[in-house]
């Protein structure tokens, strides 16, 4: 069986819940996988393989209100508006968070991959 691909390769953040709320709140199994780039506010993500609340799959979102203790974050559109998941199907299980880009550094244009974290090799 092939390993899931994330960023960096072989990094996958597992979804454990998504609320039906505005904004929707996502719970993940970890916010800092070993040897991986950790989740941060302002990063652009997508979801894949979410069961039940399939509406979130393949759309682009911005992470906000990251709580590293609770391992939760709120969903925002790429324009910065809260994502209202209250009319979406109920989350059933599964799903992966895929990192698309980091927030832009001061003075840099948005939409490019920025990362100031050290790479663990």
N, C-alpha and C positions, 0 to 999 in steps of 0.2 A: 504494500500500500504506500503510495507517495505521501510525503509529508506536506502539510499545508504550508503555503508560502506567505510570509508577511514581510514587514520591514523592520529591522534587517532580516535577511532570509532565515527561515525557520522560527520566526517570532510570531506567536499567535496569542492574542488576549481573548480569553473565553468569557462570553456573556453568561450571567447566571439569572438575570431578571431585567425587564424593562416595564416601567409603570405606565398605566394609562392616565396621563396627567398633562398639564401644561406648565412648564416643559416636561417632557418625558424624562424620567430618571433611569439611568442604566447602571446596573450593578455588574461588576466584573470579578473574576476570580483573583486578579492581581492588577496592580498599577505599575509594577516594576519587575518584569521578568528578568531573570538572570542573564546577563550578557546582551540585553536588549535595550533599545531606547524606551524610556518610560513615558507614560501618558502625562500630558501637560495641558493646562487651560489654553485654549486658542488653537489647538491642533485640529487639522481637518482629517476626518475619518470616514470610512464606509463600514457597513455591516455585510456579512454574508452568512448564509445558512441559519438565519433566525427562523424558528418554527412558531407558528401561530401569528405573531405580529410581523407577517411577511412584508408589510408596507415599508419597513425600515431598510430592507435589503437593497443594496446597490445605490442608495441615495447618499449624497455627501452631507456631512454634518460637521459642526464645530463643537468641541468639548468646552463646557463651562461649568463653574461651581464644582470643580473636582474636589472630592473629599477622600484623601488618601487613607484615612482610618476606616471609613465605611466602605471604601472601594466603589464609590459611586460618582457619577457625573451627570449633568443636565445636557440635553440635546438642544442645539441651536442651528438654525439654517445657516447657509454660507453667507447670508446677508445680516446675520446676528439676531434674528427673531427667534423666540422660543418655539420649539416644535411641539405642537399640540397632538399628543398621541391618544387623547381620550376617546376618539372615535375609531381608532385602530383596533384590530382584533387583539384579543388577550395574548400575552406572551405565553408560549407553551414550553419552550426549552431551546437549548442549543444556541449557536451563533458565535461569530468571531468578530472582533474589532480589527480593522485593517487601517494602518496609519497611511495617510496620503501625503500630508505635509505638516511641518511645524509652523508656528506663528512667525511672521517676519520679524527680523531684528530691527531695532530703531534705525530709521533712515533707509531701509531696504524695501523694495517693492514686494507686495503680497503675492502669494501663489507659487513661490519657489520653495524648494526643500531647504530649510534652515535647521541646523541642529548644532548646539554648542556643547552637547554632552560628550564625555569621553567614550570612545569605543573600547569595550572590553574584548580582548582577543584571547 
